[in-house]
Amino acid sequence: MKKITLIAISLIFLGCNSDNKNKTHEIENPLKKEYYKTGELKTEGEFYNDSLKNGWFKMYFKNGIIAHESNWKQGKQIGEEKTYYENGQIKRYRLYDHLSQLRLIMKYDSLGNFEEKQGRLLASTFLNFDYDSVKVARDVIFDFIIASPPNCSTKVIVLVNELNTTKKRENNNEVFIPVSKTFAKYTTIFKELGKYQIITKVQITDTIKKQKLIDIDTTFINVVN
């Protein structure tokens, strides 16, 4: 397993001068904007070294309604991507993991109703150490990329079980963790030696059709001296 440091991305919202009809490009480092020939905003986003997408990126229809939005880290897609119909309804939701691999596709009709799902709701789990063993009494941090599509509520539950024991442990319980823009973090400390099972359950509920989607992931950790 790899060390991953999540970088919080600050959203920057800047106004567009509607009087500037002749410009097709505008750069305000790190924000770059592109305009239609008729003056309407076409794309805007954050860039690294003026060339690589690095942060949020958006595309617009000529009528000003957002057509596409995605998240990037130095030229690679990370987290969620949303594509919309021209009426503003969600058309497609995609989720990328920490390594920019596509893990989830969700499709919707033109009224925003969920139609089809392909892939995992939990795109990836990364820990703050390199191997399957961790020293006792050390902080263990789980960084998740989790689906958080429009018109849905997302709930994440982490269950920690100690294996090969008959004793009931204090940390053998469920923990609900919040999700912020597809990113979630869970931190715990293993105070005793042993092998532990960490079960992560993701539940998404469609607020329109009340349909539930569930994904479960399991990780094993050895706690050593």
N, C-alpha and C positions, 0 to 999 in steps of 0.2 A: 504493500500500500504506500502511497506517496503523500508527502507533505503538501498541503495546499493552503494557501493564504487567500481568503476571500477579500476582495477589495470593494469597499462600499463605494457606490457610484452616486455622485450628487447630480440630481437633475437640474438642468439649467433651462429656464423658459425665458426667451427673449422675444420682444415684439418685432414684427416685420413692418417696415415702412412701405405702405401701400402706394406712396407717390413715386417710388423708385421703379418705374416700369421697364427700363432698358437693361437693368442688370439681370444676368442669368446666374451669376455666382457671387457669393459673398463669404469671406472667411473672417471669423472672429475667434482666434485660437483660444480653446480647442474646438469651438463651434463652427461648423461649416454649413452654409445654406445654398440651395440651388432653386432657381425660379423657372416657371414656365415662361415662354416668350411673351406671353400676355401679362406677365407680372405676378401671377399667383405663386405662392410658395409650393414647391414641388418636393424637396427633400430637406431635411436638417438632421444634424447629428454631431456627436463628439468624435474627434479624430486624434490620432497619435502621430506626431511628426508630419501632420498635414496630409497623410496618405492612408494610414490604417485606421479603420473604424475602431474606436476605443471608448465604449460607453453606450448610451442609447442612440438609436437611429430611427428616423421616422420618414415615411413617404405619404404624400397627400394626393387626393383627387383634385381636379381643378376647382371643384365646388368647395374646397376647404376641409372636407371630411377626411379623416385619416384613413389611409389605405393599408398601411403596414407599419409595424413597430417591432424592433428587435434589440437585443443587448449583445455587446461585443467586448472582447478584451484583446487588444493589439492584433486586430485582424481576424480573430476567431470568434465564432458565435458561442455564447454561454447563456444558459438559462432559457427564457421563453421568447417566442416569436409569435406575433398575432397578425393575421391578415383579415381585412374587412371587405364586406360588400360596399357598393357605393351608397347604399342607404344607411350605412353606419353599423350594421349588424356584423357580428363576428362570423367569419367564413372558415378560418382554419387556425388551429392552435398547435404550435410545435414546441418541443422542449429538448434542449441540448444539455449534455453533461459537462463536467469540468474540463474534459478533453475535446470538446466541441463535436462530440458524436451525437447524432440525432437519436433520441430515445423514445419520443412520443409524438403521435399525430392524432389530433382530434378534429373532426369535420362537422360543420353545421350547415343547415339550410338557410335561405335568405331571410328567414324570420328570426334567426338566432337559436333555433332548436337543435340540440345535439343529435347527431346522426350516427357517427362511427368513431371508434377508437382503435388505434394500432400502437402497441408498445407499452412502456412502463410509466406509472404515475410517479415513481421514485426514480429519477434519472441517475443519480449517483450518490454514494456515501463515501466521504473521505475522513480519515482519522489523522490526529496530530502526531503520529509516530509511524515508522517504516515497516514494522513487522507485525506478526500476529501475537506478540508478547509485549506486555507493558509492566513496568515496575510498580509494586504495591504502593499505595498512597500518592500516586501521581495523578494529576488532572488528565482526564481523557476527554477529548473534544470531538464530537461528530458534526461534520458539516454536510448538510443535505441540499440537493437541488430537487425540488418537489413541484409537481404540477399545481398551478393555481389559475385555472382557466376562467374566462368571463362567465357570468351567470351561474357560478358554482361557489359553494363553500367548501373549504379544505380543512380537514382535521388530521393531525398527526399524533400518534401515540407511540411511545417508546417503552418497551417492557424489558427489564433486566432480570435474568434468571441465573442463579449459580448452579452449575451442574455437579453431579457426583456428590451430593450432600442431601441429608434428610432434614437438616435444620432449616427453619424458616428465617430468611435473612431480611434485614431492614430494607434493602434496596430491591427486593422482589416485588415490585409494584409498578403500576402504570404511571407514566408521566406524560402529560399533554404539553406539547411544545408549539409555540406560535410560528406561523409562516409569514415572512415579509418578502413580497415580490419573488416568490419561488425559492427563496433561501431560508433555511432553518438551521438552528444550532442547538445541540444538546451536550451538556457538560456533566460529568460525574467523576467520582473518585472511588476506586476499588480499595477497600481497607483491609481485605483479607486475600490470601493466596487462593488460587483455584482457577477453574475454567468457567467462563461466563458466556451466556448466550444473550445477544441483544436482538430483540425483534422490533422492527419498525413497521408500523401499520399506517398506511395512508388511505384516507377515505374522502372521496369527493362526492358531493351531493348536488345534482342539477336542481337549481332553485325554481326552474320552470316546470320540468316534468317530474321532479322529485325522485329521479333515478339516482341510484348510488353505484359508484365505482370504487373498488377496493384493491389495493396492492400491498403485498407483505414482503419484507426483506429481512434476512437473518444474517447476523455477523457473530463470529466466535472470537473470544479474546482470552489468552492465558495471562494470568496475573502472577508474576514471579518476584523473587527478591532482587 
